[in-house]
Each structure stands twice: as structure tokens, then as C-alpha cells.
């Protein structure tokens, strides 16, 4: 059985205005759940973190190294203030490996627990 260890660096970029960029490291994980499927050589990772979002556009960068992650399996779900938070899209910058960028719109500034699924 292969063991897959997800190594994540997640950064929150809030308040992008002109040339000014505020970069904040998001807090540590609140919870982690692993589901291992031996027959398919597959591991499902669920993780919760509390994100602090600024009103307006927010960019959340998710990167990984030395793991085999299917980029189409990435998902982020707000667990609170869901009506005020729009996970607009997940994009993969061209010519950059192992990196996804979520564009998140918040109708007001909020601290929202969010669940990530890989």
C-alpha cells in the first residue's frame, strides 16, 4: 500500500487593490480526516480551517509538492456565512505545477470555518 501524505501550503491573499497586496498565512488545521481506499490506491483528505476573508475579492492559493493530487478533486466549502461567500472559481495558472488559486468573493468581512476536500 502506498501512503500518500498531503503536504499543503495554503496562503490567503486578501484585499488586492492596485499595487498593494496583503498576504496572510491562514491558521493551522482545525480538523483532518483521512479515508484510505487500498483497492484503488487512493486517499481522500478532508481538512477544516477558519479563514478570515476581507470584503470583496479574496484569492486563496493552494499548493502541494511530492504528492499525486488530482487537481479536479479539489473543493472548498464554507461552513458558516455561506450565503455571503461565493467560491467563484478554481484556476490553475499556466506553466505552474502543483498550484491552484481559488477566487473567493465575500459580501462582508468574515471569519468563516471552511472545509477543504482533496
C-alpha positions in Angstrom: 0.0 0.0 0.0 1.3 3.4 -0.9 0.9 6.1 1.7 0.0 9.5 0.4 0.9 12.3 2.7 -0.6 15.6 1.6 1.8 18.5 2.2 0.0 21.7 1.9 0.9 25.3 1.9 -2.2 27.5 1.9 -1.9 31.2 1.8 -4.7 33.8 1.9 -4.2 36.9 -0.2 -6.8 39.5 1.0 -7.6 43.0 -0.2 -5.9 43.2 -3.5 -6.0 46.8 -4.5 -3.8 48.3 -7.2 -0.1 47.6 -6.4 -0.9 46.8 -2.7 -1.1 43.1 -1.8 -1.8 41.9 1.7 -0.5 38.4 2.3 -1.7 36.4 5.3 -0.9 32.8 6.2 -4.1 31.1 7.2 -4.4 29.4 10.6 -3.5 25.8 11.3 -5.9 23.0 10.6 -8.9 22.6 13.0 -9.5 19.0 11.9 -8.1 16.5 9.4 -9.8 13.3 8.2 -8.2 10.7 6.0 -10.0 7.9 4.2 -7.8 5.3 2.6 -9.0 3.1 -0.2 -6.4 0.3 -0.5 -8.0 -1.4 -3.6 -7.9 1.9 -5.6 -4.6 3.1 -4.1 -6.5 6.3 -3.3 -6.6 8.6 -0.2 -9.3 11.2 0.5 -8.3 14.1 2.7 -10.7 16.4 4.4 -9.5 19.4 6.3 -11.1 22.3 8.2 -9.6 25.7 8.7 -11.0 29.0 9.8 -10.4 31.6 7.1 -10.5 35.4 7.6 -11.9 37.0 4.5 -11.9 40.6 3.5 -15.0 42.2 2.0 -14.8 41.9 -1.8 -12.3 39.8 -3.8 -10.0 37.3 -2.0 -7.5 34.9 -3.5 -6.6 31.7 -1.8 -3.5 29.9 -3.1 -3.3 26.2 -2.6 -0.1 24.3 -3.4 1.3 20.9 -2.9 4.5 19.0 -3.6 5.7 15.4 -3.7 2.1 14.1 -3.8 -0.1 12.8 -6.6 -3.2 15.0 -6.3 -5.9 15.1 -9.0 -6.4 18.8 -9.4 -10.0 18.3 -10.4 -10.7 16.8 -7.0 -10.0 20.0 -5.0 -13.0 21.5 -3.3 -13.6 24.3 -0.8 -16.9 24.7 1.1 -17.7 27.5 3.6 -19.3 26.0 6.7 -20.5 29.4 8.0 -21.7 32.6 6.3 -22.2 30.5 3.2 -24.9 33.0 1.8 -22.3 35.8 2.0 -19.4 33.9 0.4 -19.1 32.9 -3.2 -16.4 30.5 -4.2 -16.2 32.0 -7.7 -13.7 29.6 -9.3 -10.6 27.5 -9.0 -7.9 28.2 -11.6 -4.6 26.6 -12.4 -2.1 29.2 -13.6 -0.4 28.1 -16.9 3.1 26.6 -16.7 2.9 26.3 -12.9 2.8 22.8 -11.4 1.0 21.8 -8.2 -0.8 25.1 -7.7 -4.4 26.1 -7.6 -5.9 29.5 -7.0 -9.4 30.0 -5.6 -11.1 33.3 -6.3 -13.5 34.0 -3.4 -16.0 36.9 -3.2 -17.2 37.9 0.3 -20.1 40.3 0.7 -18.7 41.4 4.0 -15.6 40.7 6.1 -16.0 37.5 8.0 -14.2 34.7 9.7 -15.6 31.5 8.2 -14.7 27.9 9.0 -14.2 26.2 5.7 -13.8 22.6 4.7 -11.2 21.6 2.1 -11.5 18.3 0.3 -8.7 16.7 -1.7 
